[in-house]
Amino acid sequence: MTPLAFVLVLFSVCCNALAQLLLKAAVTRAGTLTPVTMGLRLAGDAGFWGGVTAFGASFALWLLVLARLPVSVAYPLASLGYVLAAGLGVAVLGEPLTALRIAGVLTICAGVVLLTATA
């Protein structure tokens, strides 16, 4: 894997995790209302639009990744987003960090290492 491909994967994963964080914050602010009411509240929420924009950037970067790497290598690397999102959830949103979550994150990391080592 070239350094450029690796950087593109990392930026794509980071944009995706940022999108998750921004969208979670936006829907939390909107509350659990009817879909119409929630949609109206989200339409005026800058964090929601930031999340949508981050998703768009992630998608564009992902296309560049797929142009450079076999999908059997690229797609497992995308799972690093789970690791980043879990860390951001704990650090920014105050979500609980349990032993099972840590074990899950370590399992994902091990799987990524094994899959990319064979490429």
N, CA, C and O atoms as a printed pandas DataFrame, in Angstrom:
     atom_number atom_name residue_name chain_id  residue_number  x_coord  y_coord  z_coord
0              1         N          MET        A               1    0.850   -1.173    0.000
1              2        CA          MET        A               1    0.000    0.000    0.000
2              3         C          MET        A               1    0.898    1.238    0.000
3              4         O          MET        A               1    1.858    1.334    0.764
4              5         N          THR        A               2    0.563    2.163   -0.862
5              6        CA          THR        A               2    1.355    3.391   -0.942
6              7         C          THR        A               2    1.001    4.324    0.218
7              8         O          THR        A               2   -0.087    4.230    0.786
8              9         N          PRO        A               3    1.916    5.219    0.562
9             10        CA          PRO        A               3    1.598    6.194    1.614
10            11         C          PRO        A               3    0.364    7.032    1.273
11            12         O          PRO        A               3   -0.439    7.339    2.154
12            13         N          LEU        A               4    0.212    7.403   -0.003
13            14        CA          LEU        A               4   -0.952    8.192   -0.398
14            15         C          LEU        A               4   -2.246    7.435   -0.150
15            16         O          LEU        A               4   -3.207    8.001    0.371
16            17         N          ALA        A               5   -2.279    6.167   -0.518
17            18        CA          ALA        A               5   -3.486    5.363   -0.302
18            19         C          ALA        A               5   -3.805    5.281    1.188
19            20         O          ALA        A               5   -4.967    5.382    1.582
20            21         N          PHE        A               6   -2.783    5.100    2.009
21            22        CA          PHE        A               6   -2.996    5.015    3.455
22            23         C          PHE        A               6   -3.551    6.327    4.007
23            24         O          PHE        A               6   -4.461    6.317    4.835
24            25         N          VAL        A               7   -3.008    7.447    3.553
25            26        CA          VAL        A               7   -3.483    8.760    4.002
26            27         C          VAL        A               7   -4.934    8.970    3.572
27            28         O          VAL        A               7   -5.745    9.478    4.346
28            29         N          LEU        A               8   -5.259    8.580    2.342
29            30        CA          LEU        A               8   -6.640    8.710    1.868
30            31         C          LEU        A               8   -7.597    7.882    2.712
31            32         O          LEU        A               8   -8.687    8.344    3.049
32            33         N          VAL        A               9   -7.198    6.661    3.055
33            34        CA          VAL        A               9   -8.032    5.818    3.924
34            35         C          VAL        A               9   -8.244    6.505    5.265
35            36         O          VAL        A               9   -9.371    6.590    5.752
36            37         N          LEU        A              10   -7.167    6.993    5.859
37            38        CA          LEU        A              10   -7.279    7.637    7.177
38            39         C          LEU        A              10   -8.188    8.865    7.136
39            40         O          LEU        A              10   -9.019    9.050    8.024
40            41         N          PHE        A              11   -8.034    9.701    6.115
41            42        CA          PHE        A              11   -8.891   10.886    6.011
42            43         C          PHE        A              11  -10.353   10.496    5.790
43            44         O          PHE        A              11  -11.255   11.111    6.358
44            45         N          SER        A              12  -10.584    9.479    4.968
45            46        CA          SER        A              12  -11.951    9.022    4.739
46            47         C          SER        A              12  -12.579    8.515    6.029
47            48         O          SER        A              12  -13.720    8.848    6.350
48            49         N          VAL        A              13  -11.821    7.704    6.765
49            50        CA          VAL        A              13  -12.313    7.151    8.031
50            51         C          VAL        A              13  -12.552    8.265    9.044
51            52         O          VAL        A              13  -13.548    8.241    9.767
52            53         N          CYS        A              14  -11.652    9.235    9.103
53            54        CA          CYS        A              14  -11.823   10.343   10.047
54            55         C          CYS        A              14  -13.055   11.184    9.705
55            56         O          CYS        A              14  -13.802   11.585   10.597
56            57         N          CYS        A              15  -13.263   11.448    8.421
57            58        CA          CYS        A              15  -14.451   12.204    8.013
58            59         C          CYS        A              15  -15.723   11.453    8.366
59            60         O          CYS        A              15  -16.705   12.055    8.801
60            61         N          ASN        A              16  -15.708   10.136    8.179
61            62        CA          ASN        A              16  -16.880    9.329    8.498
62            63         C          ASN        A              16  -17.158    9.345    9.997
63            64         O          ASN        A              16  -18.305    9.498   10.416
64            65         N          ALA        A              17  -16.111    9.186   10.804
65            66        CA          ALA        A              17  -16.297    9.209   12.261
66            67         C          ALA        A              17  -16.770   10.583   12.725
67            68         O          ALA        A              17  -17.621   10.677   13.609
68            69         N          LEU        A              18  -16.232   11.639   12.144
69            70        CA          LEU        A              18  -16.686   12.991   12.481
70            71         C          LEU        A              18  -18.160   13.161   12.131
71            72         O          LEU        A              18  -18.919   13.767   12.888
72            73         N          ALA        A              19  -18.562   12.623   10.979
73            74        CA          ALA        A              19  -19.972   12.695   10.581
74            75         C          ALA        A              19  -20.852   12.013   11.626
75            76         O          ALA        A              19  -21.897   12.547   12.000
76            77         N          GLN        A              20  -20.443   10.854   12.093
77            78        CA          GLN        A              20  -21.223   10.134   13.108
78            79         C          GLN        A              20  -21.375   10.971   14.370
79            80         O          GLN        A              20  -22.460   11.054   14.947
80            81         N          LEU        A              21  -20.283   11.584   14.788
81            82        CA          LEU        A              21  -20.292   12.389   16.010
82            83         C          LEU        A              21  -21.213   13.604   15.856
83            84         O          LEU        A              21  -22.014   13.894   16.745
84            85         N          LEU        A              22  -21.100   14.303   14.741
85            86        CA          LEU        A              22  -21.934   15.483   14.514
86            87         C          LEU        A              22  -23.410   15.124   14.385
87            88         O          LEU        A              22  -24.271   15.831   14.910
88            89         N          LEU        A              23  -23.703   14.034   13.694
89            90        CA          LEU        A              23  -25.099   13.628   13.534
90            91         C          LEU        A              23  -25.702   13.155   14.852
91            92         O          LEU        A              23  -26.867   13.432   15.133
92            93         N          LYS        A              24  -24.921   12.448   15.659
93            94        CA          LYS        A              24  -25.405   12.011   16.966
94            95         C          LYS        A              24  -25.745   13.217   17.835
95            96         O          LYS        A              24  -26.789   13.250   18.488
96            97         N          ALA        A              25  -24.863   14.198   17.836
97            98        CA          ALA        A              25  -25.122   15.412   18.623
98            99         C          ALA        A              25  -26.364   16.139   18.113
99           100         O          ALA        A              25  -27.158   16.645   18.906
100          101         N          ALA        A              26  -26.532   16.192   16.800
101          102        CA          ALA        A              26  -27.683   16.894   16.214
102          103         C          ALA        A              26  -28.998   16.202   16.564
103          104         O          ALA        A              26  -29.958   16.868   16.950
104          105         N          VAL        A              27  -29.056   14.878   16.437
105          106        CA          VAL        A              27  -30.318   14.194   16.746
106          107         C          VAL        A              27  -30.592   14.203   18.244
107          108         O          VAL        A              27  -31.750   14.158   18.658
108          109         N          THR        A              28  -29.551   14.262   19.053
109          110        CA          THR        A              28  -29.755   14.379   20.498
110          111         C          THR        A              28  -30.385   15.734   20.825
111          112         O          THR        A              28  -31.295   15.823   21.649
112          113         N          ARG        A              29  -29.898   16.774   20.177
113          114        CA          ARG        A              29  -30.485   18.102   20.384
114          115         C          ARG        A              29  -31.924   18.155   19.871
115          116         O          ARG        A              29  -32.775   18.802   20.479
116          117         N          ALA        A              30  -32.195   17.481   18.761
117          118        CA          ALA        A              30  -33.542   17.513   18.167
118          119         C          ALA        A              30  -34.550   16.784   19.038
119          120         O          ALA        A              30  -35.721   17.162   19.070
120          121         N          GLY        A              31  -34.120   15.752   19.739
121          122        CA          GLY        A              31  -35.019   14.992   20.600
122          123         C          GLY        A              31  -35.757   13.907   19.835
123          124         O          GLY        A              31  -35.726   13.858   18.605
124          125         N          THR        A              32  -36.415   13.045   20.581
125          126        CA          THR        A              32  -37.156   11.940   19.967
126          127         C          THR        A              32  -38.586   12.396   19.727
127          128         O          THR        A              32  -39.470   12.193   20.559
128          129         N          LEU        A              33  -38.787   12.996   18.606
129          130        CA          LEU        A              33  -40.085   13.530   18.232
130          131         C          LEU        A              33  -40.610   12.754   17.040
131          132         O          LEU        A              33  -40.058   11.714   16.680
132          133         N          THR        A              34  -41.659   13.245   16.437
133          134        CA          THR        A              34  -42.148   12.617   15.211
134          135         C          THR        A              34  -41.110   12.858   14.113
135          136         O          THR        A              34  -40.333   13.809   14.197
136          137         N          PRO        A              35  -41.089   12.013   13.094
137          138        CA          PRO        A              35  -40.110   12.208   12.014
138          139         C          PRO        A              35  -40.191   13.602   11.378
139          140         O          PRO        A              35  -39.164   14.185   11.030
140          141         N          VAL        A              36  -41.388   14.125   11.228
141          142        CA          VAL        A              36  -41.541   15.447   10.606
142          143         C          VAL        A              36  -40.945   16.521   11.506
143          144         O          VAL        A              36  -40.187   17.369   11.034
144          145         N          THR        A              37  -41.271   16.500   12.775
145          146        CA          THR        A              37  -40.752   17.503   13.713
146          147         C          THR        A              37  -39.236   17.398   13.827
147          148         O          THR        A              37  -38.538   18.412   13.835
148          149         N          MET        A              38  -38.728   16.169   13.914
149          150        CA          MET        A              38  -37.286   15.991   13.995
150          151         C          MET        A              38  -36.613   16.521   12.725
151          152         O          MET        A              38  -35.585   17.194   12.793
152          153         N          GLY        A              39  -37.201   16.210   11.574
153          154        CA          GLY        A              39  -36.643   16.685   10.314
154          155         C          GLY        A              39  -36.580   18.196   10.239
155          156         O          GLY        A              39  -35.601   18.763    9.752
156          157         N          LEU        A              40  -37.623   18.846   10.721
157          158        CA          LEU        A              40  -37.647   20.313   10.720
158          159         C          LEU        A              40  -36.568   20.875   11.639
159          160         O          LEU        A              40  -35.904   21.854   11.297
160          161         N          ARG        A              41  -36.396   20.264   12.794
161          162        CA          ARG        A              41  -35.353   20.735   13.714
162          163         C          ARG        A              41  -33.963   20.494   13.137
163          164         O          ARG        A              41  -33.083   21.348   13.247
164          165         N          LEU        A              42  -33.768   19.327   12.521
165          166        CA          LEU        A              42  -32.457   19.017   11.946
166          167         C          LEU        A              42  -32.120   19.936   10.776
167          168         O          LEU        A              42  -30.957   20.286   10.573
168          169         N          ALA        A              43  -33.124   20.321   10.018
169          170        CA          ALA        A              43  -32.889   21.181    8.852
170          171         C          ALA        A              43  -32.247   22.511    9.247
171          172         O          ALA        A              43  -31.540   23.118    8.444
172          173         N          GLY        A              44  -32.485   22.962   10.465
173          174        CA          GLY        A              44  -31.908   24.217   10.926
174          175         C          GLY        A              44  -30.705   24.049   11.829
175          176         O          GLY        A              44  -30.252   25.015   12.443
176          177         N          ASP        A              45  -30.182   22.843   11.919
177          178        CA          ASP        A              45  -29.074   22.556   12.831
178          179         C          ASP        A              45  -27.752   22.524   12.058
179          180         O          ASP        A              45  -27.572   21.710   11.152
180          181         N          ALA        A              46  -26.843   23.409   12.421
181          182        CA          ALA        A              46  -25.547   23.472   11.735
182          183         C          ALA        A              46  -24.746   22.184   11.912
183          184         O          ALA        A              46  -24.038   21.763   10.997
184          185         N          GLY        A              47  -24.855   21.559   13.080
185          186        CA          GLY        A              47  -24.147   20.297   13.310
186          187         C          GLY        A              47  -24.629   19.196   12.382
187          188         O          GLY        A              47  -23.836   18.380   11.911
188          189         N          PHE        A              48  -25.928   19.174   12.120
189          190        CA          PHE        A              48  -26.479   18.192   11.181
190          191         C          PHE        A              48  -25.854   18.381    9.801
191          192         O          PHE        A              48  -25.406   17.420    9.176
192          193         N          TRP        A              49  -25.829   19.630    9.334
193          194        CA          TRP        A              49  -25.269   19.898    8.009
194          195         C          TRP        A              49  -23.765   19.661    7.973
195          196         O          TRP        A              49  -23.215   19.278    6.940
196          197         N          GLY        A              50  -23.106   19.889    9.100
197          198        CA          GLY        A              50  -21.688   19.540    9.183
198          199         C          GLY        A              50  -21.490   18.042    9.042
199          200         O          GLY        A              50  -20.554   17.593    8.380
200          201         N          GLY        A              51  -22.375   17.263    9.668
201          202        CA          GLY        A              51  -22.310   15.806    9.541
202          203         C          GLY        A              51  -22.560   15.336    8.120
203          204         O          GLY        A              51  -21.882   14.435    7.626
204          205         N          VAL        A              52  -23.537   15.952    7.464
205          206        CA          VAL        A              52  -23.832   15.603    6.070
206          207         C          VAL        A              52  -22.630   15.942    5.185
207          208         O          VAL        A              52  -22.275   15.171    4.294
208          209         N          THR        A              53  -22.013   17.080    5.430
209          210        CA          THR        A              53  -20.838   17.491    4.659
210          211         C          THR        A              53  -19.667   16.535    4.898
211          212         O          THR        A              53  -18.960   16.161    3.963
212          213         N          ALA        A              54  -19.472   16.147    6.156
213          214        CA          ALA        A              54  -18.394   15.205    6.470
214          215         C          ALA        A              54  -18.628   13.856    5.789
215          216         O          ALA        A              54  -17.680   13.224    5.324
216          217         N          PHE        A              55  -19.892   13.411    5.729
217          218        CA          PHE        A              55  -20.209   12.183    5.000
218          219         C          PHE        A              55  -19.870   12.323    3.520
219          220         O          PHE        A              55  -19.329   11.398    2.914
220          221         N          GLY        A              56  -20.186   13.472    2.941
221          222        CA          GLY        A              56  -19.870   13.705    1.537
222          223         C          GLY        A              56  -18.374   13.656    1.282
223          224         O          GLY        A              56  -17.923   13.066    0.300
224          225         N          ALA        A              57  -17.609   14.278    2.167
225          226        CA          ALA        A              57  -16.148   14.255    2.034
226          227         C          ALA        A              57  -15.619   12.833    2.180
227          228         O          ALA        A              57  -14.724   12.417    1.444
228          229         N          SER        A              58  -16.176   12.095    3.128
229          230        CA          SER        A              58  -15.766   10.707    3.325
230          231         C          SER        A              58  -16.026    9.879    2.071
231          232         O          SER        A              58  -15.190    9.072    1.664
232          233         N          PHE        A              59  -17.183   10.086    1.469
233          234        CA          PHE        A              59  -17.543    9.353    0.249
234          235         C          PHE        A              59  -16.582    9.679   -0.890
235          236         O          PHE        A              59  -16.112    8.776   -1.583
236          237         N          ALA        A              60  -16.289   10.956   -1.086
237          238        CA          ALA        A              60  -15.383   11.366   -2.162
238          239         C          ALA        A              60  -13.988   10.774   -1.946
239          240         O          ALA        A              60  -13.364   10.282   -2.886
240          241         N          LEU        A              61  -13.511   10.826   -0.717
241          242        CA          LEU        A              61  -12.203   10.245   -0.414
242          243         C          LEU        A              61  -12.216    8.729   -0.613
243          244         O          LEU        A              61  -11.236    8.151   -1.082
244          245         N          TRP        A              62  -13.322    8.096   -0.257
245          246        CA          TRP        A              62  -13.426    6.646   -0.399
246          247         C          TRP        A              62  -13.330    6.229   -1.866
247          248         O          TRP        A              62  -12.745    5.192   -2.179
248          249         N          LEU        A              63  -13.895    7.024   -2.757
249          250        CA          LEU        A              63  -13.771    6.728   -4.184
250          251         C          LEU        A              63  -12.307    6.762   -4.610
251          252         O          LEU        A              63  -11.880    5.940   -5.420
252          253         N          LEU        A              64  -11.543    7.697   -4.077
253          254        CA          LEU        A              64  -10.116    7.766   -4.380
254          255         C          LEU        A              64   -9.378    6.551   -3.823
255          256         O          LEU        A              64   -8.449    6.039   -4.448
256          257         N          VAL        A              65   -9.798    6.094   -2.647
257          258        CA          VAL        A              65   -9.207    4.891   -2.057
258          259         C          VAL        A              65   -9.469    3.682   -2.961
259          260         O          VAL        A              65   -8.555    2.916   -3.265
260          261         N          LEU        A              66  -10.718    3.522   -3.384
261          262        CA          LEU        A              66  -11.079    2.362   -4.210
262          263         C          LEU        A              66  -10.365    2.378   -5.556
263          264         O          LEU        A              66  -10.145    1.325   -6.155
264          265         N          ALA        A              67  -10.002    3.561   -6.032
265          266        CA          ALA        A              67   -9.256    3.648   -7.287
266          267         C          ALA        A              67   -7.809    3.180   -7.124
267          268         O          ALA        A              67   -7.138    2.881   -8.112
268          269         N          ARG        A              68   -7.329    3.115   -5.883
269          270        CA          ARG        A              68   -5.935    2.794   -5.627
270          271         C          ARG        A              68   -5.697    1.442   -4.961
271          272         O          ARG        A              68   -4.598    0.894   -5.053
272          273         N          LEU        A              69   -6.706    0.902   -4.296
273          274        CA          LEU        A              69   -6.522   -0.344   -3.541
274          275         C          LEU        A              69   -7.544   -1.390   -3.948
275          276         O          LEU        A              69   -8.650   -1.047   -4.365
276          277         N          PRO        A              70   -7.186   -2.662   -3.833
277          278        CA          PRO        A              70   -8.192   -3.710   -4.017
278          279         C          PRO        A              70   -9.252   -3.584   -2.918
279          280         O          PRO        A              70   -8.932   -3.230   -1.783
280          281         N          VAL        A              71  -10.476   -3.865   -3.246
281          282        CA          VAL        A              71  -11.556   -3.741   -2.264
282          283         C          VAL        A              71  -11.331   -4.684   -1.077
283          284         O          VAL        A              71  -11.764   -4.390    0.037
284          285         N          SER        A              72  -10.667   -5.797   -1.308
285          286        CA          SER        A              72  -10.402   -6.747   -0.213
286          287         C          SER        A              72   -9.407   -6.187    0.797
287          288         O          SER        A              72   -9.310   -6.698    1.912
288          289         N          VAL        A              73   -8.677   -5.162    0.431
289          290        CA          VAL        A              73   -7.781   -4.476    1.361
290          291         C          VAL        A              73   -8.457   -3.216    1.896
291          292         O          VAL        A              73   -8.398   -2.935    3.093
292          293         N          ALA        A              74   -9.095   -2.465    1.011
293          294        CA          ALA        A              74   -9.686   -1.183    1.397
294          295         C          ALA        A              74  -10.818   -1.341    2.405
295          296         O          ALA        A              74  -10.863   -0.627    3.406
296          297         N          TYR        A              75  -11.721   -2.263    2.147
297          298        CA          TYR        A              75  -12.910   -2.349    2.996
298          299         C          TYR        A              75  -12.592   -2.716    4.445
299          300         O          TYR        A              75  -13.176   -2.128    5.356
300          301         N          PRO        A              76  -11.687   -3.667    4.690
301          302        CA          PRO        A              76  -11.330   -3.906    6.096
302          303         C          PRO        A              76  -10.737   -2.676    6.775
303          304         O          PRO        A              76  -10.944   -2.473    7.971
304          305         N          LEU        A              77  -10.010   -1.863    6.033
305          306        CA          LEU        A              77   -9.459   -0.649    6.628
306          307         C          LEU        A              77  -10.552    0.325    7.048
307          308         O          LEU        A              77  -10.369    1.105    7.983
308          309         N          ALA        A              78  -11.681    0.280    6.361
309          310        CA          ALA        A              78  -12.804    1.152    6.726
310          311         C          ALA        A              78  -13.308    0.855    8.127
311          312         O          ALA        A              78  -13.885    1.726    8.779
312          313         N          SER        A              79  -13.096   -0.370    8.597
313          314        CA          SER        A              79  -13.567   -0.720    9.945
314          315         C          SER        A              79  -12.794    0.023   11.030
315          316         O          SER        A              79  -13.199    0.011   12.193
316          317         N          LEU        A              80  -11.696    0.664   10.670
317          318        CA          LEU        A              80  -11.015    1.511   11.646
318          319         C          LEU        A              80  -11.917    2.660   12.092
319          320         O          LEU        A              80  -11.696    3.257   13.146
320          321         N          GLY        A              81  -12.925    2.963   11.292
321          322        CA          GLY        A              81  -13.900    3.973   11.680
322          323         C          GLY        A              81  -14.646    3.586   12.945
323          324         O          GLY        A              81  -15.008    4.451   13.743
324          325         N          TYR        A              82  -14.879    2.285   13.135
325          326        CA          TYR        A              82  -15.533    1.827   14.369
326          327         C          TYR        A              82  -14.661    2.154   15.574
327          328         O          TYR        A              82  -15.154    2.569   16.622
328          329         N          VAL        A              83  -13.370    1.961   15.408
329          330        CA          VAL        A              83  -12.428    2.226   16.500
330          331         C          VAL        A              83  -12.422    3.725   16.822
331          332         O          VAL        A              83  -12.512    4.125   17.983
332          333         N          LEU        A              84  -12.315    4.529   15.788
333          334        CA          LEU        A              84  -12.289    5.979   15.988
334          335         C          LEU        A              84  -13.610    6.491   16.557
335          336         O          LEU        A              84  -13.613    7.321   17.466
336          337         N          ALA        A              85  -14.721    6.005   16.032
337          338        CA          ALA        A              85  -16.030    6.441   16.528
338          339         C          ALA        A              85  -16.222    6.046   17.992
339          340         O          ALA        A              85  -16.782    6.814   18.774
340          341         N          ALA        A              86  -15.764    4.860   18.358
341          342        CA          ALA        A              86  -15.875    4.434   19.761
342          343         C          ALA        A              86  -15.048    5.346   20.664
343          344         O          ALA        A              86  -15.501    5.743   21.738
344          345         N          GLY        A              87  -13.846    5.672   20.228
345          346        CA          GLY        A              87  -12.997    6.574   21.009
346          347         C          GLY        A              87  -13.583    7.964   21.128
347          348         O          GLY        A              87  -13.548    8.567   22.201
348          349         N          LEU        A              88  -14.122    8.481   20.030
349          350        CA          LEU        A              88  -14.741    9.800   20.068
350          351         C          LEU        A              88  -16.010    9.793   20.919
351          352         O          LEU        A              88  -16.304   10.763   21.617
352          353         N          GLY        A              89  -16.751    8.700   20.854
353          354        CA          GLY        A              89  -17.951    8.593   21.683
354          355         C          GLY        A              89  -17.628    8.694   23.156
355          356         O          GLY        A              89  -18.346    9.335   23.923
356          357         N          VAL        A              90  -16.538    8.054   23.543
357          358        CA          VAL        A              90  -16.111    8.103   24.947
358          359         C          VAL        A              90  -15.568    9.493   25.289
359          360         O          VAL        A              90  -15.954   10.087   26.295
360          361         N          ALA        A              91  -14.671   10.003   24.443
361          362        CA          ALA        A              91  -13.978   11.255   24.744
362          363         C          ALA        A              91  -14.868   12.485   24.634
363          364         O          ALA        A              91  -14.776   13.393   25.460
364          365         N          VAL        A              92  -15.732   12.521   23.619
365          366        CA          VAL        A              92  -16.505   13.735   23.357
366          367         C          VAL        A              92  -17.922   13.650   23.913
367          368         O          VAL        A              92  -18.431   14.616   24.480
368          369         N          LEU        A              93  -18.553   12.497   23.750
369          370        CA          LEU        A              93  -19.954   12.363   24.169
370          371         C          LEU        A              93  -20.113   11.759   25.567
371          372         O          LEU        A              93  -21.224   11.685   26.092
372          373         N          GLY        A              94  -19.013   11.335   26.159
373          374        CA          GLY        A              94  -19.082   10.779   27.505
374          375         C          GLY        A              94  -19.730    9.414   27.572
375          376         O          GLY        A              94  -20.275    9.034   28.609
376          377         N          GLU        A              95  -19.678    8.666   26.471
377          378        CA          GLU        A              95  -20.256    7.323   26.463
378          379         C          GLU        A              95  -19.394    6.394   27.310
379          380         O          GLU        A              95  -18.190    6.616   27.436
380          381         N          PRO        A              96  -19.994    5.356   27.894
381          382        CA          PRO        A              96  -19.218    4.475   28.772
382          383         C          PRO        A              96  -18.207    3.620   28.004
383          384         O          PRO        A              96  -18.450    3.211   26.868
384          385         N          LEU        A              97  -17.078    3.363   28.646
385          386        CA          LEU        A              97  -16.047    2.492   28.095
386          387         C          LEU        A              97  -15.987    1.240   28.963
387          388         O          LEU        A              97  -15.506    1.273   30.095
388          389         N          THR        A              98  -16.481    0.144   28.415
389          390        CA          THR        A              98  -16.531   -1.102   29.176
390          391         C          THR        A              98  -15.453   -2.063   28.684
391          392         O          THR        A              98  -14.858   -1.859   27.626
392          393         N          ALA        A              99  -15.215   -3.094   29.454
393          394        CA          ALA        A              99  -14.228   -4.105   29.069
394          395         C          ALA        A              99  -14.621   -4.777   27.761
395          396         O          ALA        A              99  -13.757   -5.073   26.936
396          397         N          LEU        A             100  -15.913   -5.020   27.560
397          398        CA          LEU        A             100  -16.354   -5.645   26.310
398          399         C          LEU        A             100  -16.135   -4.730   25.110
399          400         O          LEU        A             100  -15.773   -5.202   24.032
400          401         N          ARG        A             101  -16.348   -3.445   25.282
401          402        CA          ARG        A             101  -16.094   -2.503   24.178
402          403         C          ARG        A             101  -14.614   -2.459   23.841
403          404         O          ARG        A             101  -14.236   -2.432   22.669
404          405         N          ILE        A             102  -13.782   -2.450   24.867
405          406        CA          ILE        A             102  -12.336   -2.467   24.632
406          407         C          ILE        A             102  -11.943   -3.745   23.901
407          408         O          ILE        A             102  -11.148   -3.704   22.962
408          409         N          ALA        A             103  -12.488   -4.867   24.321
409          410        CA          ALA        A             103  -12.185   -6.143   23.649
410          411         C          ALA        A             103  -12.647   -6.114   22.194
411          412         O          ALA        A             103  -11.952   -6.619   21.313
412          413         N          GLY        A             104  -13.793   -5.538   21.944
413          414        CA          GLY        A             104  -14.295   -5.430   20.576
414          415         C          GLY        A             104  -13.397   -4.570   19.708
415          416         O          GLY        A             104  -13.099   -4.931   18.569
416          417         N          VAL        A             105  -12.965   -3.437   20.235
417          418        CA          VAL        A             105  -12.076   -2.542   19.489
418          419         C          VAL        A             105  -10.749   -3.240   19.195
419          420         O          VAL        A             105  -10.228   -3.136   18.084
420          421         N          LEU        A             106  -10.204   -3.944   20.175
421          422        CA          LEU        A             106   -8.946   -4.665   19.959
422          423         C          LEU        A             106   -9.112   -5.785   18.933
423          424         O          LEU        A             106   -8.200   -6.052   18.149
424          425         N          THR        A             107  -10.262   -6.433   18.937
425          426        CA          THR        A             107  -10.532   -7.479   17.951
426          427         C          THR        A             107  -10.585   -6.896   16.541
427          428         O          THR        A             107  -10.043   -7.475   15.600
428          429         N          ILE        A             108  -11.236   -5.758   16.407
429          430        CA          ILE        A             108  -11.291   -5.087   15.099
430          431         C          ILE        A             108   -9.879   -4.732   14.635
431          432         O          ILE        A             108   -9.520   -4.983   13.484
432          433         N          CYS        A             109   -9.089   -4.157   15.518
433          434        CA          CYS        A             109   -7.715   -3.786   15.159
434          435         C          CYS        A             109   -6.912   -5.003   14.733
435          436         O          CYS        A             109   -6.183   -4.946   13.742
436          437         N          ALA        A             110   -7.035   -6.095   15.462
437          438        CA          ALA        A             110   -6.319   -7.315   15.107
438          439         C          ALA        A             110   -6.752   -7.828   13.732
439          440         O          ALA        A             110   -5.922   -8.262   12.933
440          441         N          GLY        A             111   -8.047   -7.773   13.470
441          442        CA          GLY        A             111   -8.543   -8.210   12.172
442          443         C          GLY        A             111   -8.018   -7.356   11.036
443          444         O          GLY        A             111   -7.669   -7.881    9.979
444          445         N          VAL        A             112   -7.957   -6.055   11.234
445          446        CA          VAL        A             112   -7.420   -5.162   10.200
446          447         C          VAL        A             112   -5.962   -5.478    9.936
447          448         O          VAL        A             112   -5.534   -5.536    8.783
448          449         N          VAL        A             113   -5.203   -5.682   10.988
449          450        CA          VAL        A             113   -3.785   -6.008   10.826
450          451         C          VAL        A             113   -3.627   -7.314   10.044
451          452         O          VAL        A             113   -2.816   -7.389    9.121
452          453         N          LEU        A             114   -4.391   -8.332   10.404
453          454        CA          LEU        A             114   -4.283   -9.615    9.713
454          455         C          LEU        A             114   -4.681   -9.519    8.242
455          456         O          LEU        A             114   -4.006  -10.081    7.379
456          457         N          LEU        A             115   -5.762   -8.815    7.954
457          458        CA          LEU        A             115   -6.229   -8.715    6.572
458          459         C          LEU        A             115   -5.289   -7.890    5.699
459          460         O          LEU        A             115   -5.051   -8.237    4.542
460          461         N          THR        A             116   -4.762   -6.817    6.239
461          462        CA          THR        A             116   -3.872   -5.980    5.427
462          463         C          THR        A             116   -2.476   -6.561    5.311
463          464         O          THR        A             116   -1.751   -6.232    4.373
464          465         N          ALA        A             117   -2.083   -7.415    6.244
465          466        CA          ALA        A             117   -0.762   -8.056    6.172
466          467         C          ALA        A             117   -0.691   -9.053    5.015
467          468         O          ALA        A             117    0.394   -9.360    4.520
468          469         N          THR        A             118   -1.836   -9.548    4.594
469          470        CA          THR        A             118   -1.841  -10.518    3.498
470          471         C          THR        A             118   -1.920   -9.856    2.138
471          472         O          THR        A             118   -1.839  -10.533    1.114
472          473         N          ALA        A             119   -2.076   -8.540    2.113
473          474        CA          ALA        A             119   -2.238   -7.831    0.834
474          475         C          ALA        A             119   -0.917   -7.572    0.154
475          476         O          ALA        A             119   -0.884   -6.987   -0.928
